[in-house]
Amino acid sequence: MQRSKADWERETLQPTFRRAPLRRTAFETTSGIPINDLYGPDDVTAAVEFPGEFPFTRGIQPTMYRSRLWTMRQYAGFGSAEETNARYRFLLAQGQSGLSVAFDLPTQIGYDADDPIAAGEVGKVGVSISSIEDMDRLFDQIPLDQVSTSMTINAPAAILLAMQIALARRRGIDPSKLRGTIQNDILKEYVARGTYIFPPAQSMRLITDVFKYCREHVPSWNTISISGYHIREAGSTAVQEVAFTLANAIAYVEAAISAGLTVDEFAPQLSFFFNAHNNLLEEVAKFRAARRMWAHIMRDRFGAQNPRSWMLRFHTQTAGSTLTAQQPENNVVRVALQALAAVLGGTQSLHTNSMDEALALPTEKSAQVALRTQQIIAHETGVADVVDPFAGSYYVEHLTSEIETRAKEYLRRIDELGGALAAIERGYIHAEIESAAYQAQRAMESGEQLVVGVNEFATEEVTPPELLRVGSAVEESQRGRLADLRARRDNAEVERRLAAIRDAARSDDNLMPPFVEAVDARVTLGEICGVLRAEFGEYQQKNYA
């Protein structure tokens, strides 16, 4: 093989170079991994593996999409609960197979819609949820025990989950029948997103309380979605996305074990959330590498015995940061290719962004096109008919191993610093992401990285007239509803429920039971978070400059 390759380079490749010079002096992936002219058997070191078996490089199920397609879970939420409910029912009618809730900023940081700090932000980037009554309207006519629900919520995740549980009970549904996910990943908030409330130790306590509670009461619920998506949106490379996500996951596992749980009690309920970027083959390799790494981490580092504890199950969202306000129709193509990478990489569920999201929240029409993108991939391309179609590709197998090697080096460095939490506190992860983002921006501004319609192939254009706008009426309505709720409820009972939360926060008691009882008594999100702020304090972001 080596002699044949040398002959090819001498007799075929070099003469071609003289006639047609390369477009670049060097080729590399977005993670800076060099790309050779050609790959062959000598570039592949991975052992022969099969899907559904350790280390799951080729997928966590033996049949993958031949038996069941991924869950088409479009992320949506805006304005009032009623408006978002209408969008959910529209998407379900169009063939969506799972819900994904986007919450507005006040909800994400634990404030009610009538709090002064929420002014101007109610319903703007997601749905406004302040009480169980809002949650009831959000899921009106949606069977909670039949449709799985993902909630992108972090600092107050336990409280929103408590609302879901209390609502199920009100509807006569056993909480054990609930299926879904709360993001509940606070570590990435400290380095990539910023919707944190409490200091790290107290935040980790809330997370492990959810692990414990769900193990007994909501066993089909994914207790955390450890997110690389936002790390990538903040500017990381694909390698960093894998490394920092798994480093955070290791920290959660260690925290749960320290809280008294055995690894196989909670690990099967862990899930992940990754980004699908533009470099299609690097993204496919990234997903394969992450699965293999996690399997070894759980079996070899933590001694997990249950094969389900070894499986990296993940949701994917296409890359919002790659979408352009210029020539927004081009985003349909970007999203299609990113979604294809996620499917070829073996995702369990998928959200496809809408073409207009660089300009505004998606319209109903653009959301439908985004969903149709998934459906076309599933039913018309044939890529779902074979398990891990890129297995054996010299390049993809080499790239899978290279991403794994580079991500392991990051994990080694993070372990030397004392783990993910210490690396976050010392600014290491933040600095690495910031450096990668800076390099990517420089490449775009210099023209080294071409972005169609932005720094090349630009045209004069007018902003599309059909954009979704959320007006001030939503905020006014939510304020009125909260005033009415506070007038109707038993406020003495509210005070008792808040006192129970205060007592639990001061002890080692699990906070989930008093959360469930409180929201059922119409205690609001902001009131609960207010008690926790008083007991736990608030995290202040460090300046790493």
Secondary structure, 3 states (H helix, E strand, C coil): CHHHHHHHHHHHHHHHHHHCCCCCCCCECCCCCECCCCCCHHHCCCCCCCCCCCCCCCCCCCCHHHCCCCEEEEEECCECHHHHHHHHHHHHHCCCCEEEEEECHHHHCCCCCCCHHHCCCCCCCCECCCCHHHHHHHCCCCCCCCCCEEEECCCCHHHHHHHHHHHHHHCCCCHHHCCEEECCCCHHHHHHHCCCCCCHHHHHHHHHHHHHHHHHHCCCEECEEEECHHHHHCCCCHHHHHHHHHHHHHHHHHHHHHCCCCHHHHHHHEEEEEEECCCHHHHHHHHHHHHHHHHHHHHHHCCCCCHHHHCCCEEEEECHHHCCCCCCCHHHHHHHHHHHHHHHCCCCEEECCCCCCCCCECCHHHHHHHHHHHHHHHHHCCHHHCCCCCCCCHHHHHHHHHHHHHHHHHHHHHHHHCCHHHHHHCCHHHHHHHHHHHHHHHHHHHCCCCCECCCECCCCCCCCCCCECCCCHHHHHHHHHHHHHHHHCCHHHHHHHHHHHHHHHHCCCCCHHHHHHHHHCCCCHHHHHHHHHHHHCCCCCCCCC
